[in-house]
């Protein structure tokens, strides 16, 4: 049975974390992926749709989980050869170590 994902509280959104999420999404776009944040019974991951590279992320995850999924999956595909802001590179490297 699929696990239920509890909706994130929209009242307590942290602007710094939203900025970090946007920065991570930009890295995916620089690597040729489209990032979609949608509802569903999934957490997040890669997908191929009509030969288009997608990364899906659950809309209802809290900000910390979104950041974690985005960074962890970037560590899997690699970011060699593209410029990353130091805070984003540090996040990706931290997820690589885990």
N, C-alpha and C positions, 0 to 999 in steps of 0.2 A: 504494500500500500504506500502511496506517495505521501511524503511528509507535508504537513500544512505549514505554509510560510506566513508568519505573523506580519501584518502590515506595519510599516515604519511610521513613526509619529511625525507628521509633517510640521507640527508646531515647533519642534525643537531642531530644525535644520541648522547646521553649522555652515556658515558661508565659506570658511577656510576648507572644510571637507568637500563642499560642492565645487570649489575651485580646483581641488586636487582630482576629483572625479572627472571634471572637464579636461584637465591636463592629460589624464590617462586616456580618455576617449580620443584626444587629439593624436596621441602616439599611435593608437590603433589605426586611425585614419591615415597617418603618414606611412603605415605599413600596408595600406591597401584594404583595410577592413572597414565595413560599415558597422557601427555600434547601434544596436536597438535596445531600448529599455522598455520592456513590455510586461504585462500581467501573464501569469501562468503557473503551472506546477513544476517549475524548474528553478535552479539557482542562477546558473550562468554557464556559458561555454561557447565553443566554436561551432559553426554551422556552415554548410555550403548550400546555397540556394541558387539554382540555375547558373552555376559557375561563378557566383558572386560570394566573396568571403564575408561572413557575418560573425559578429560576436553578440550574443544575446545575453541580457542581464535582467533579472527579475526586478520589476518596478517596486515591489513591496519590501525589498531588503532594506535594512538600515544602512546609513552612510558608511559605517566601518566595514560592513560585509561587502558592499559594492566595491569599495577601495581594495579590499583584500582579493576579491575575485578578479578584478581588472589587473592588479599587479601580479598576482600569481600566474595568470594565464599569459601575461606578457613575458614573464620569466621563462615560460615554456617555449614560446616561439622565438625568443631572442630579439634583442634590440641593437645588435651590433651595426655600426655604420650610420646610425641616425642620431641627431642631437637630442639630448634629454636634459631637462632642467635638473639641477642637482638633487632637489627633494624627490623628484619622481624616480631618478636613477637609484637613489638610496632605498626607496620603497621596493622597487623591483628586485634589488640585490638582497634585501631583507627577506623577501618571499622566496628567493632562490635558495637561501640558506635553510629555510623551514622544510 
